[in-house]
């Protein structure tokens, strides 16, 4: 995480808009700005709760980095226990280490701090439980089902489109236990899952009810995502087809991961059933495939093809790796393990390109296209903003650029950023932002436009004489050249 997450201390700033928006929401919530009621952003409340915790750890990206480390450790522990179902201790530890490659690979890992990272342990737990059940004669403690309810509900309130693995698992399990005639066991399992769901959902809804936030929560989190943000196909069959197509096309960006996903799909189908193997019977295959394909459908059915969406699927790419380990008959010695761990670290750095934007490369284009500037734009803009006591700020016409965080300023408007929602679907968003500029309601305005775009074309509201440009920076965000500008109100 130190090398590949832009939230770590090895990076001068995290320029990923999603992370900055989440941190603004979490920080705002810590200061009494209720998500959905006072600030508009459409991810789930549990994610903002995590980012509020990150803010309490450190009023910087370091808090996000700490949480990422804890969640990454949890991922590896769960992979280790998955390995222990079939392997000895040494092989399980090595398997857990190697899975770090598939869950951190670019471009799906993003810049670090995505919603998918915080949902990863829940998906790995589903995989673990699905592989454990047949090895326990389809009988496990109801505490596992209670944990299943908790993890599924956490996903639902972080990003509900990632709930597919839990839904597919639950439907398949109900069919399997019903066909086995174990209705009493099924009933107890469902009650335990419901208990886990209640532990998360009841306090959440009680809180939002107390702050008059239930209606905004449901309107933004569900209606906005379904009706305004997504771009689904017109029919149910079309959505399913579209989802599978997008899943495979997105995975095809990285050949290694694509091959592992093909293995994850076809290995259960063609592997020879054996009680000591990963898929000892048809019920196990059914449970696994239901989780895999339902997650792919729920993740991509919205019709959007953002690379980091695939990250939630990467735990399934670990299954072929686990199968390879079960074919190993000789335990590796200490020298082999040492070289393997070194190789894993090198491969992770080779397959994740973030480190090129770290402090190890001080003249990188994420700081500036000019080699003369080595200070992040966020820091430069913040220093100017701090010259005005109690300054107010608007992130205009674009997603959160990280200036709120750098300047330690809280938003003063509901639409504190421009979401990726077409203006004809939500005209109110830009109407509110334009009104703030036209009536000089904020001290500073920050913008981001494609490099070379004229100001009159990009930001016409800022050319009416109310604001003057006080700073500008040309830089690279992801693979795009952009120009950031800071404007100050004319008194």
N, C-alpha and C positions, 0 to 999 in steps of 0.2 A: 504493500500500500504506500510505503514511503516513496517508492520510485514511480508508481503508475497512477496514483490518485493525485490530481491537481490540487486537492485540498490539503495535501501534506506540506510540511515546512520546507520541502525541497523546491517548492514552486512559489513564485512571488505573489500569485493570485490565481484564483480559479475563474476563468472567463466563460465557463459554461452557463448559459442563461438559465437552464433548469435548476441547477444547484443554487444559483443566486436568488431565483424566485422562491425556492423552498426555504432558504435561509431568511429571506425577508418576511415570509409568512410566519416562520417559527419565532423569529425575533419580535415581530409585531404582536403575535399572540402572547408572548411573555410580557408585553407591555400593555395588554388589555385590548388589542385589536383582534376581534373574534374572526376567525376564518369564515369566508362566505358572507358574513354579515357586514364586516368593515373592510375586508380586502378580498379582491376577486382573483382566485386561482383555482383550477379545477381538479387537482389531485385530491387524494383522500385525507381526512383529518389525522389519521394515525401517522402518516408521513410527516405532517407539520408538527405533530407532537414529538417525533424523533428530532426534528430540526430545532424545536424549542429546547430540547435537552442539549443538543449540540451548542446552542447559544449559551446555555447556563454553564457548560463546561468551559467554553472560551468564546468571547465575543470576536470570533475570527473563524477562518476555515479550519483551524486546528480542531475544534470541537467535532466537525464533520469527519475529519480524519480519524479521530479517536473512535467514533462510532463505526466507521468503515472497518477499522482494524478488528474491533470486537465482533462484528458480523462476519468478517472473513474468517476469523478464528473459529467461529461457530460453524461455518460452512465446512471447514476442514475436519472438525471434530465429528460432524455428522457423516462425512464421507468415510472417515476412519471407522466409525461404527458400522457403516454399510459394508465396508470391506471385511470387518470381523465376522460377518455372517458366513463368509466363505473362505477367508484367509487367516493366516497366523498374524501375530502382532507386527512383525517386521514388514511383511508385504502390505499390510493394511496401512501402516504409516507411509510407506512409499507411494501406495495408490492415492492416499489423501493428498500427498504433496503434488503428484503429477496432475491431479484434477484442478490444481490452481491455474494450470495453463488454460484450460477450456473456459473457465469462468472469469478470466481477465483479458481475453483476447480482444484486440481492436478489430473493427471499430465499435463492437457491441458493448464493451465496457464503458465507452464514453470517456468523460473526464473524471469520473468518480463521483459518487454520491447520488446515483440515480435511484428512483423508486425500486427498480428491479434488484438492486443490490440488497435493499432492506427486506425484500420478499424472498430472496434466495434460500435462506434456511428452511422456510416453510415448504418450498418445492422439494428440497432434498429430503425433508422429513417424510413427505408423501412417497417418494421413491424408496426410502428405507423401510417404511411400514409395508409397502407393497411387496418387497422382497423378503421381509421377515414373516409375514403372515403364513405363507405356505410351509415354511420351515417350522412353524409352531402349530401345524395341523389346523390352520385358520382360526386359532384361538389365541388372543392376546389380552392382556389386562385392559380393562376399560379406561385406565389412565392414558393409554395410547390414543384411544378414541377421543378422550377429553382434550388431549394435546392437539389432535387433528382438528377439533372444533375451534380451538384457539388460533392455530396457525391459519386455517382457512378464513376465519373472520378478520384476522389482522390483514390478510391480503385483500379481502373485500373492502376494508376501510382504508387501504393504501391506494390500490388501483384495481378496481373490481374486474377489469377485463382479464386479469391474471388469475382469476378464480377457477379456470378451466380444469387444472389438474385435480383439484379437490372435488369438483363436481363430477368429473369422469370417474374418479376413484370411488366416490360415494355411490353413484348409480351402479357401477359394476359390482361393488361389494354387496349391495342390496340384492342384486340378482343372484350372485353366487351363494350367499347365505340362505336366500329363499329356496333356491333349487336344492340345497343341502338339507332343507327342512329344519333349519335352525332359527326359527322365528323368534324364540325367546332371546337368543344371543344377539340377533339383529336389533330387537327392541332395546336391549340394554346398551348396545353400541350407539344407537341413534340418540338415546337419552344422554349418554355421556358427551356425544358431539354437541348436542343442544346446550348442555351445561357449559361447554367451552365457548360456544357462541355467545351465550348470555353474559359470561364473565367480561367479555370485551364490549359487547354492544350496549348493554343496559347502562353502565356508567357513562358511556359516550353520549347516548341520547338524553340521559338525565342532565348532563352538563349543558348540552345545546338547548334543552328545554328551559333551563334556568336562565340562560342568557338570551332567550328569544331568538335562537339561531337554528331551530329545526327546519323551518321553511326555507331559509337561505341555503342550508346544507343540502337539502334534497333538490332544490332548484339548480344550484350550481353543479354539484357533484354528479347528479344523475341527468337532469334535463339538458344542461349545457353540453355534457360529454356525448350524450346520445343524439340530440337534435342539432347541435351547432358545430361540434368539433369533429365528429367522425364523418367518414365519407363512404358509407356502406354500399354494397351492390343492392339492386332493387328487390331481389328475391332471396328466400332462405337458402335455396340450393346455390344461388350465385354467391352468397356470402361464404358458404362453406368452401366452395371452389376457389374463391378469391383468397381466403385465409390460407389454405394449403399452398397455393401458388406463391403468395407473398412469403410464407415461411421458408420455402425451399429457395426462392430467389434471393432472399436476404442472407440465408446461410451460405449461398454460393459465392458470396464476397470473399470468403476465406476457405480455400480448398481443404485445409486440415479439418476444420470444423464441419464442413459439408460432408466429408467422408465419414466422420464420426456420427453425424446425424443419420446418414444412410445405414450405418451399422446399427444405430439405435432403433431404426425402423425395421430392418430386415433380420437382424440377429434373433429376436424372439420367435420369428416366424419359421426360420430354418434350423435353429439350434435343436439338437437332439434332446428330448425331454429326459431328465434324470433327477432323482430326488436330491442329489448333491450339487446340482447346477443352478444357475440363476433362475431359469424358468422350468421348474420341475413338472408342470402340468399346464393344461389349457386354461385353467382358471387364472393362473398367474399371468399368462400371456394376455388374457382378456383384460385383467385389471390394469396391467402396465400400458397396453395399447390405448385403452380408454382414457387414461390419464394423459398420455402423450398427445394424442390427437385432439382431445377436448381442449387442452391448454393451447395448442397451436391455433385452433379455431377461435377461441375466446380472445386471444392476443391480437390476431390479425384480421378478424372479421370486420373491424371498423374501416378497413380499406387503406390504412396508413402504413407506410413502409419506412419508419424511422429505424436506423440500425440498432439502437439500444433496446428496441422492443425484443430482439432475439435473445438478449441476455438471460431472460427468465427461462428460456428453453435449454440453456447450456447444461444444467445438471443431467439431462437425459443423454448428452454426449459423453458423459462419464461411464455409462453402462458398457459400451464396447471395451473401454479401457479396463473395467473390472473383469470382463470376460477374459481378456488377455491375461490378466494376473491369475485367474483360476486355472489357466493352462500351464503356468509356471510350476515346475516340480522341484526346482532347487532354490533354496532361499539365498538372496544376495548377501555377500559378505559386507563388512563395514566399509571397505575401500570402494566397492561398487555403489553402496548407498551414498557415500560422500560425493562421488562423482555424479551420481544421478541427481542429487539435490542441487549441486552446482549447475548441472545442465538444465534443470527445471527453471532455476532463477534466470539463466541466460536466455532460455527460450521465451520466458514470459516477457523479458525486456525486449527481445527481438520481435515478438508478435504484438506488443503494445507500444504504440508510437508516442505516447504522452511525454516520455522522458526527454524527448527532443525539445520540449517547451519548458524545461525545468531550469533552475539556477545553474545547472552544469553547462548550459548553453546560453549565456547572458545576452547575446545579441540575436536571439531567435525572433522570428517575425510575429509571434504572439504578443511581444512587447512593443515592437515598432518595425515598420518597413525600413526605417532609417537606422543605420548602425550606430549613429551618434546618441540615440536615446536608449538607455538601459533601465529606466524607471517605468513601472507599469502605468498605463494611462489612468487606471483607477486611483492610484496614489497621487498623481499630478492633479487630477480633477478634485480629489478630496481636499488637497491642500488649499486650493482656491476657494472651495465651498466653506472651509473652516474660517475664512477671513470674515464671514458674515455671521454674527451671533444668531443662534437658533434658526439657521437657514432651512428653507423648505425646498424640496426637490421633486421633479417629475421625470420619470423615465418615459420618454415620448416616442410613440410610434414603433416600438420594438420591444422584444422580450428584455427581462432584467439583465442589465449589463454589469452588475456588481458595484455600481456607484453608491447605492443606498448603504451597502455593507462597508465599503471603503471609507465613506464620509460619516458613517455611524448616524445616519439620518433615517427616521421612520417615515413611511409614506403618509401623506395627508389626504389622499384621495382613494376611493374604492378601486378604480382602474389605475393601479400604480404602474402598470406596464401594458403593452399591446400584445394580447394573446394571439396565437395563430388561428384566429377565427375570422372568416371573411366579413368585411364591413357590411355587406348586405344581409348577413345573418345576425349580426349584433352591432347595428349602427350606433347605439348608445355609447359604446366604448370610446371610439374616437371623437364623438361629439363632446363627451365630457372632457377629454384631454384637450381638445381644441378650445373649449370654453375657458379652461384654466389659463391657457396662453393668451387668448384674446382679452381676458379681463385681468391679466397680470397677477394671478393668484399664487404663483410660486416664485421663489427667488431664483432658482436655477432649473435648467432643462438640459437633459442629455439625450443625444440622438445617435443612432448608428445607421448608416446607409451604405450601399455598395460603393466601392472605391470609384471615383470619377463621376458620380452622380451629382448633378447641379442641385444647389440648395433650393432653388425655386421650385424645382420639380419634386424633390424629395420631401421637403418640409415647408410647404407654402405658408402655414400659420406662423412660422418663425421669421418670415420676411416682411411682416407688417409694421416693423419699427418698434415693437414692444420689448424686444430682447436684442442683445448684442453678443456676438461670439467672443469668448474669452480664452478658449483652448481648443486645440484640434490634434488628432492623432490618426495616422494611417497605420493599420496593423492587419494581421491575419487572424481570423477567427475560424477554427476548423480548417477548411481548405479555401476559404473565401477572403478576398481582400475587401476591407471595409474602412470607412472613415468615421471616427467617433468625434463628436463635437460637444462642447459645453457652452451653454448660453447663460447669461446673467440678465435679469430684468433691468430695464432702464427706469430709473426713478423720475 
